[in-house]
Amino acid sequence: MATKAKIAILGASGYTGSELVRLLLRHPRVEIVLMTADRKAGQPMAEVFPQFAPFQLPDLVSIDSIDWKAAAVDLVFCALPHGTTQTVIASILKARSDIKVVDLSADFRLANPADYARWYGHEHHALDVQAEAVYGLPELHRAAIKKARLVANPGCYPTCSILPLAPLLKKKAIDSDNIVVDAKSGVSGAGRAAKEGSLYCEVTEGLHAYGVAGHRHSSELDQELSIAAGKPVLATFTPHLMPMSRGMLATTYVTAKRGRTAADLHAIIAQAYAREPFVHLLPLGQTPQTRHVRGSNLIMIGLVQDRVPNRVIVVSAIDNLVKGASGQAVENMNLVLGYPETLGLEQIALFP
């Protein structure tokens, strides 16, 4: 039997951390040997998330207590808040050049340090490490991810929005100056920490936009859509909070070029993702629902011809905690460790 890779999860007491545990417990080639938390340090995982009571897991410890030079770890998932991750990852990679890291924060997603400073309000504190980070969207950067020591796992909104648009921009099939992304997310995207805006009474029976004209994920959209188009792209992006625990739906409005129709754009996406295990394109005219991907690592995409000539409506759905975070992180782990990309991610969506 092949030796199992030893895995650490930093920030295991959050939603993305617990989702990593859920997925990795059924992964046949890895073993979770180390988990950290801040306020929950010293507690068994079963006390923090009772669903893990039947499983043998290490107790949560503080990050400061870890000697990375001595730690028997092959890969680290870092599920810490942005701004706190840079020095942590820099210290890990300095201590052990052989350790691989998949970072689920925003700290290493932007290749240009000036963009990071602009969107996150402070200078980047690990520029040497930033220089080697690879943006972890497997469908677009698979070859580079396989060779990476540090993978920057994408945000949920960018994942849901970039994947349908990238092939269309590469083929110059749509107007790159006229892209509008209207996206909606479940409350788990805000994290597990107590926040007034995430309280039940603040969220239930309502819907609201936030980060209007200035959400930080716009920076990832700018970066990746510009790469796909081969020129600067600034999409209009507005996120909304939905009264549901998980799920994400992006409705994107694009203008087809040179008389192309929704059928033409559908064919481009179908060709681009024909062999992608986690991208499912619906028949032309059909659109996905968040409940159709809940708990899975899938993105479902649908296209509809608008009644306005040359305009096409693209709808994409993911589970924000799986393909939008922890599932894609496991996908990236599989790539950097040389495992089959789908290993441990074969879950079918949970419905109802």
Secondary structure by P-SEA (a helix, b strand, c coil): ccbbbbbbbcccccaaaaaaaaaacccccccccbbbbccccccccccccccccccccccbbbccccccccccccbbbbbccccccaaaaaaaaaacccbbbbbcccccccccaaaaaaaaccccccaaaaaacccccccccaaaaaaccccccccaaaaacccccaaaaaaccccccbbbbbbbbcccccccccccccccccccccccccccccccaaaaaaaaaaaaaccbbbbbbbbbbcccccbbbbbbbbbbcccccaaaaaaaaaaacccccccccccccccccccccccccbbbbbbbbcccccbbbbbbbccccccccaaaaaaaaaaaaccccccccccccccc
